[in-house]
Structures are given as C-alpha cells and as structure tokens.
Amino acid sequence: MHKVSNQEIAKTFQLMAEYLDMADVPFKPRAFERVARSIDAMEDEVYELYEKQGIKGLENIPGVGKGIAERIEELLKTGKVKDLEKLKKKTPVDLASLTAIEGLGPKMVKALWQKLKIKTVQDLEKAAKAGKIAKLPRFGEKSEQKVLKGIEFLKKSGGRFLLGDILPLVRSIEHQLKKLKPVEEVMVAGSVRRWQETIGDVDLLVISENPEPVMEFFVSMPEVIHIYGKGETKAMVRLKNQLDVDLRVIPKESFGGALQYFTGSKDHNVAVRQIAIKKGYKLNEYGLFKGKKRIAGEDEKEIYNALGLEWMPPEMRHNTGEIEAAREGKLPHLIGWKDLRGDLQIQTNWTDGANSIEEMAKEAMRLGMEYICITDHTKSLAMTGGADEKQLERQGREIDKLNEKFKSFKFKVLKGAEVNIMKDGSLDIADSALAKLDVVGAAIHSHFTLSPEEQTRRLSRAMENPHVDIIFHPTGRIINKRDSIQLDMDDIIKTAKRTGTVLEIDAYPDRLDLKDEYIRRVVAAGVKLSIDSDAHAVTQIHYLELGIAQARRGWAEKKDIINAWPLDKMRNMLK
C-alpha cells in the first residue's frame, strides 16, 4: 500500500474536480471538491484509517460515498486513479499549474488548449506576450493582461508553502521523532514556530545523547525523496511534496540557545545579538557566553532574561517593536490558543459546504465551543448555490429546531449569512431579511481590480448598512494566487470604528485575511476583530488555530476578539 498523505489525496480529487468541470460533467465536480476540502483538513491520516477500517472507514469521511471511497482505495493501492489518468490523456494539459493562475478556470484552460494548444504556464505566457489570447472569442485584451499579471504574481510567490498545508505533515514527522527511544525532546523552529503565512523550509531541533539512530530514521522516512547531506548531528532532506527539512540534534545544555537562534527572523536575531555584544556577551546557537563561560543556553527564557528582556512569543519575533516592549515590560498578553468560544463563519451543505448544520454544530461542541454562526453564501454568488431571502428564512426555522435540541448542552447556533457586496457597495439580500439574522457578515467576491478609491467607497458603503456586523476576509486575497484588493486600509479602519463594524481574521489557510500588519493597526485603533474558520466541512473548524496564530502575530489580545467573549457579551456589541 502507498502511504499517500492527506494533502496528496486532496490534490488528486481537486484535480479530478477540475478535469470533470472542464469536460462539462454536471454535479460530480462539486462532490469531488467537497471531499478534497474535507480530506485536506483532516488531522488523522486517511491511509491509517484505511489500514484499520478498510473501505467502510473511508465512507465515514464527510462527503465520501461508495464511489469516491473506491477511488481513494485505488489511489492508496496503486498510487493512481484510473478515471483521472483517462481525463489527463483526453486533455493533456498541466491543469493544476494553469488553474493556479487567478481568473483561469478549467473551462478557460480547455478553450486555450483547443484554440492554441496551450499545455503549460510557459506556453500560456508565450501566447499572452505574443497577443494571441486577446484575439480569442470571450477573452480580449483585459483577459490577456489579467493572465500576464497572474503569471507574474505566481512567479513572485512561488516556492513557498502555505502554513496550513504543510503543518499536518510537519506535525506527523515531529510525532514520529518523539516516539524514538533516544529522543528526549523535539521542537519545530524557524518560520513554522513563528506561524508565518508561508513557509520556505522547516527546521527541526532534537535533544538526544545518541544521535545516530535519530539521523538514520530521519533520512529513511517514506516521505523523503532526496538527501542533501547527512552528518553526525545534522541532516537535510527533500520530501515528496518538494519541501526541504533540516534536522539538528542538539545537546541539552544548548537547546535553548539553538531554539532562540533558529526561531527568530533574521532582523530579530541581529537585534538581540547586538544587545548581547553591548553587554559584553556572545550569543550564538550554542547559548549565551561571557568569554568562554556559558551563562545561559539550556532554556530560551533564561537567555532573554540575561539580556534584560522578557521572553517573547515566537509569533512576535520580527524586530517590529517587540524587543523594545520586552525591555520595558510592555508586551501584550496575546490571545491564548484556547480562548475562542465560538466560530462566526461556517458554511454548510445548504450552499457549497460538505456537511449539515447539525454536523457542524456537533463538531464545534466536540471541540469545546459554546456557539457557532451559520453563514452560507447568498444568491448573487451563483456558483455556490447561494441562498435567497426565502432560503434564509427556511434555514432559520431549521436552526430554531436545532437550538431546541441543543438546549441541554448550553450550545447555540446563530442565524447568519455571508452576504455578497456588489460592485457599488450594496448588498444582494434585502434589509428586511438581514434584520432577522443574528450575525450578518458581508464580503467581496468579485470586481477585484477596481481602483483603491472605488474599493474603499464600496467597502465603506457596506459597513454603513446598519445590519452589517462583520466584514469577512476584508482584503479578498488568496495567498500565492491573488493579491489583496487595493484600498485605503486606514480609511476602512476609521469607518469600522465609526460604524461599530467588526473586521474578520479569516483562518482559512489560503486566506489568513487580515494580514498581521493590518491587525496591529486595527487593534491600535480600538476596532474589534473576529477569528473565524470559514469552514466548509467539519474537518476544517480546527483551522481556527491558524487564525489565532495570525491574531497573535498581529499582537491581538483576548479583549480585541469578539468571539473570545461569552455569547451575550458578543451579541450585545454587534450593531
């Protein structure tokens, strides 16, 4: 059996969905998309589930029926899915790479293949620069320029991995290492420990008095496809997904020094080393030294304390004011990993989600939450099967029934919607329907290329609506695929302050919207935030931890996050 990772399975079925979409097959693409989302967010490995429970276990995965379970089984047994291979032969294009370009969907790729025999991104760029795409029916000069811009953006962001995509794999490797007898401690350092949005490579630190079996196990893992180098205490490998991972075995007395050295950004580390030099010390990966004498090194905190600094959470280590705050004892009390009480953006199978309202609620309860808000898309977002006013009313009645059922659990399902903000800033749902909802989230899903002035007016008008409580994913970015919309963020923050509108930190791995720099400005202005999963399946609610990390990187505290508050307090502050 092939130990295919969840991410590889998810990519296979996402690709299947896109090929089926290209072939104009109805309904099936959405089913494969839902399964891809569900599997991508699973914490347990699918191949382990299959080993224990067989194909019946696979059918317990949200959205997986018999047909898809059989294809997962086929992938695990053979490393391929026959149906997908047939589709690839029929239209031999690099679909995954081409659809990674913003605005280029499967049907457009099909048209480009049929008219210009474009197979790759390189073919696409050549054709666009030659002006061939503009001449095609239904494309034109604007589409051509958009393609070129998308290719440029892809090049600029290439080579980096989404934190949410690689985190399960990193944790799996960490878990495997911890199970080894010679290993006393394992820590993930570098940009993963800082919870950066995107990751270039991974640093792992291990305490062990017997490094040899640790190194041997590391380079022999099934995930490894190439060994760059292997020494007595250091090794560097490349994994199947093209991620590079470094492992260092550190003596216990130097572990804190190594952790400090390999965690901070370059700017943070330079600034801290300069403080050490001014005090007559030397700071390196082995610890803090006075001459040849090590005065701190086993524990990270003792190094910072010896330099007259409070210990700083890893997410803050970017030399953006944290060192000054640590010196003055003014570090913020960052929101904690277990502080959230609810999730205010949840999609269900009423639109483009994989699970029912009840299934999402039960998963939230299992995770220890007190409330969730159902925020399915609305009618102008046709590709999601968005709800109109009547559907929202029907959904509200179902939620009322569920709340009766959940009374004894002291859990509340709130009525909401992810209302679409139109080009002029109006909303696609009538105010009379919005007035009946507990939480109204508004979001931009189109017209991303408007001028900064137009986008700012557009978003401000939406916030002026007395029914709008939260602006979901405010800048609309898709990491590594689409840049943020252009707007005046300071003006947006002022409007949010004046109207009492909450700005969201969307925790979905490819959004993480707002950026940390914007979060700091929002917090400084006294505007409130929410941290929401944007979950489309039960397995995605745990994305909230990525949102919490983003909030921490933006120096947000519990008091700044409305869904870290009890339900009554949260509802009272909404418009």
SULTA-V33972 format. One record per backbone hydrogen bond with DSSP energy under -1.0 kcal/mol. CO is the residue of the C=O (numbers start at 1). NH is the residue of the N-H. If there is no record, write none. Layout:
co=<CO CO>
nh=<NH NH>
This chain:
co=<2 5 6 7 8 9 10 11 12 13 14 15 16 17 18 19 20 21 26 27 28 29 30 31 32 33 34 35 36 37 39 45 46 47 48 49 50 54 55 57 58 61 65 66 67 68 69 70 71 72 73 74 75 76 81 82 83 84 85 86 87 91 93 94 95 98 101 105 106 107 108 109 110 111 112 112 113 119 120 121 122 123 124 125 126 127 128 133 136 140 141 142 143 144 145 146 147 148 149 150 151 152 153 161 162 163 166 167 168 169 170 171 172 173 174 175 177 180 185 187 189 190 191 192 197 199 202 203 204 205 206 207 207 211 212 213 214 215 218 221 223 226 229 233 234 235 236 236 237 238 238 239 243 244 245 246 247 248 251 252 254 255 256 257 258 260 262 265 266 267 268 269 270 271 272 273 274 275 276 277 282 284 287 288 288 289 290 293 296 297 297 299 300 301 302 304 305 313 314 316 317 321 322 323 324 325 332 336 341 341 343 345 346 348 348 355 356 357 358 359 360 361 362 363 364 365 370 371 372 374 376 377 378 380 381 381 382 387 388 389 390 391 392 393 394 395 396 397 398 399 400 401 402 406 406 407 412 414 415 415 417 419 420 422 426 430 431 433 434 440 440 441 442 443 451 452 453 454 455 456 457 458 459 460 465 469 470 471 473 475 478 478 482 487 488 489 490 491 492 493 494 495 496 496 502 503 505 508 508 510 513 515 516 517 518 519 520 521 522 523 528 529 530 532 535 536 537 540 541 542 543 543 544 545 546 547 548 549 550 551 552 556 557 558 560 561 562 563 563 566 567 568 569>
nh=<4 9 10 11 12 13 14 15 16 17 18 19 20 21 22 23 25 24 28 31 32 33 34 35 36 37 38 39 40 41 42 49 50 51 52 53 54 58 59 60 61 64 69 70 71 72 73 74 75 76 77 78 79 2 85 86 87 88 89 90 91 93 95 98 99 101 104 109 110 111 112 113 114 115 116 118 117 94 124 125 126 127 128 129 130 132 131 136 139 144 145 146 147 148 149 150 151 152 153 154 155 156 157 199 166 167 170 171 172 173 174 175 176 177 178 179 180 183 207 205 193 194 196 195 163 161 246 189 248 187 250 184 185 215 216 217 218 219 221 224 240 238 236 249 231 247 228 229 245 225 226 242 239 202 237 204 235 206 254 255 258 259 260 261 262 264 190 269 270 271 272 273 274 275 276 277 278 279 281 280 289 287 284 295 296 282 293 290 288 256 257 303 304 305 306 309 308 316 317 318 265 325 326 327 328 330 334 339 370 371 373 534 375 351 353 349 360 361 362 363 364 365 366 367 369 368 412 343 414 416 418 387 381 382 384 386 385 379 392 393 394 395 396 397 398 399 400 401 402 403 404 405 406 409 411 410 372 374 438 439 441 443 428 425 422 434 435 436 437 469 470 419 472 421 455 456 457 458 459 460 461 462 463 464 468 502 442 504 476 485 481 482 478 489 492 493 494 495 496 497 498 499 500 501 471 530 532 511 512 479 506 519 520 521 522 523 524 525 527 526 503 562 505 507 347 354 540 543 544 545 546 547 548 549 550 551 552 553 554 556 555 335 560 561 529 564 565 341 342 570 571 572 573>
